[in-house]
Amino acid sequence: MKIHKLVFSPISVNTYIVEAENGDCTVIDCGCYDRGEFAHLEKFLTEKVLNPVLLLNTHCHLDHVFGNGMFLARYGLKTKACRNEEENLKNSPLHAMMYGMSMDAPPPIGEYIEDGQRVSFAGGEFEAIYVPGHTAGSITWYSSARGVAFTGDALFAGGIGRTDLPGGDYETLITNIKTRLLTLPPETVIYPGHGEPSTIGAEKKGNPWLS
């Protein structure tokens, strides 16, 4: 499994491409804001000879779903996400207007993912760990075999997700980070929705929000 990161949109969201040995790949949080950015993603996949087989979302805030419609049109894949993200998905064009941007209505969630559900592809499997608090349906996609966790906007290197948006709750987020993420092996590498990677051990020891 190889992990690639591309950064898209005015909100600088991390889009991750998880590559398997056979060339299949999973895309997590397709944040391409426009066709130019999506063309960049297409070029990257073509040059790496990668075949997308899964589209996953950690949550459905606008910046994390900007590219879902283009991804569906090009690769025929709808996202897998939590049912509790439907409101964020439905309201994303309105939220875009509030940020001075525009977007088409994204396609509906293709499969609702339950807490603890495992999603497999040629590179291994991901377990869905619910970590609500930033949004009502935030998921961390965790691979125990590879020791990696894609935490979306729940947990950052040295920070946590904001909780002042619809579906957010500070105490819920802190509790879920401590009980559902900080209990993972300390060497687990976290790949957040914005910024740089870290490890569970580093965040447990040094994240000022979690002391």
N, C-alpha and C positions, 0 to 999 in steps of 0.2 A: 504494500500500500504506500503510495506517494501522495503527499498533500501539497496542493498548489493554492496560492492565494492571489486573487485579483481584487483590486479596490475600485468601486464604481460609485457614480452619482455625486451630486453636490454634498451629500451627507456622509460620504466616504465609508460606505458599508463594505465589509469583507465578504466576498463570494469565494467559497472554497470548492475546489475540484479534487475529489478523492479518487485516485487512479489505481486500478487493479492491474495485475500483471498481464492479463489478457487484453487490455485496452479498454475495457468497460470502465465507466466512471460514474460517480455520484456527484451531483451539484447541490450544494447547500447554500440557501439564501441567494437566489439569483437577483442581484441588485442593479442590473444594467438599466440605466435611466432612459436611454434613447437608442435608436437603431445604430448609431455610431458606436456606442459602448457595446451593444450586443454583437456587432460585427467584430469587435476586438475579442470578445469571448469565443465567437465562432472560429476566428483565425487561430486562436490559441489551441482550441480543441482539434482543429484540422492539422495543425503543425505537429501536435503531439500524437496524432492518430488515435484520438480518444472517441469512444462511443458512449454518449450519455444514456444511462438506463434507469436512473432514479433522479428525481427532483425532491428535495426535502426542505422544509422550512423550520427554523427554530421558533419563529413566531411570525405574525403577519402584519407588522407595522409596514407602512408604505415603502420605506427604503429597502426592506428585505424582500418585497414582492414586485418591485418595479419591473423586473424582467420576466415574470411568470407567463404573461401572455405571449411574448415573443418566443419564449422557450417552448410553450405548447405548440405554437404555429410551426416552429422549425423542427422540433424533435418529437412532437406528439406526446409529451409527458405533462401531466398535471401534478401539482405538489401533493405531498403527504404531510399533514399537519394536524394539530389538535382541533377538535370541533369548537372549542371555546374561542378560537381565533376568527370565527366567522364574522363577528361584528367589526373587528379591525380590518379584515379583508374588504367587507362591504363598504366601509367608510374611508378606505384609503384614498380614493380620488378627492374627497372633501378635505381630508388632511393635507393632501398635496397642495390644494389651493391655499390653505392656511399658511403653508411654507413658501408661497409664491411660485409653485411649480404646477405642472399638470401631468395627468396620467389617465390612460384608459382604464375602465373597470377591469380588474384582473379576473382571470377565470376562477371558477369555484375550486375548492379543495377536492382533489381526486380521491383521496382515501383519508378517513379520520383515523388518527393514531391514538391508541390507548397507552396509559402509563405502563411501562414494562414491556411493551410490544417490541419485538425484534424484527428488523427489516434487513434482508440479506441481499447481497450481490456478490459478484465474483471475487471482490477484494476482501470479503468477510461479512460481518454483520454489525449493525448498529442497534443499540438498545435505547428506547425512548425513556428518558427520565423527566418527569414533569417537575418543573421548577417555577410555579406561578409566583407572581409578585411584581415583575416588570409588566407583564400582561397576564390575563387570566389563563392562557393556555401555553405559556412558554415551555418549550422542550429543549433539553440538552440531549444531543445525539452522542452516545457513548460507545466506544469500542474497547472492551476490556482486553481483548487479545492484542490490540495495538497500543493500548495505553493512551488513548486520546479522547477528548471530549469537546464537542462543538457547543459552546455555551450560549450562543446568541448574545442577547443584551442582558442576561441575568448576571453574569460574572465577568468582569474585565480584569486585566492586569492592574492591580492596585485600585480597583473600583468596583462599583455595582451599577446595575441599570437604574434609570430614573423611575420613580414610582408615582409621578404626578399626572400621568395620562390615564385615560379610561381603562379600567381593569387592573391598574397598578395598586399595590399596597405595600408599604415599607416593611411592616412587621412580618407580613407573609413572605416577602422576598428574603429577608434576613434569615428567617426560620428555615426556609427551604434550602437556601445555600448551605447553611450549617449542617442540616440533617441529611441532605440529599447529594450535595457535591463535595463538601469537605470531608465526607466519610469515604470518598474514593481513595485509591492508593496515592500517596503523596507525590509519586513520580509521574502521575498522569499529567500529560500536557493539555492545557486548555487552549482552544482556538476561539476567541471571542468574536462578536459581530462587528466590533470596531477596535482598532489598535493592534497591539502586538500580542503574541502568545505568552503564556506563563505556565506555571505548574500548580497543582493543587497544594503541594507543600509550601510553595512560596506565598500563595495567597492566604493559607491558613496561618502562616507565621507573620506576614508583613502587611496584609491588606487592612488599612486603618478602619474600614467600615465593619470589619468582622472581629474586632478585638473584644 
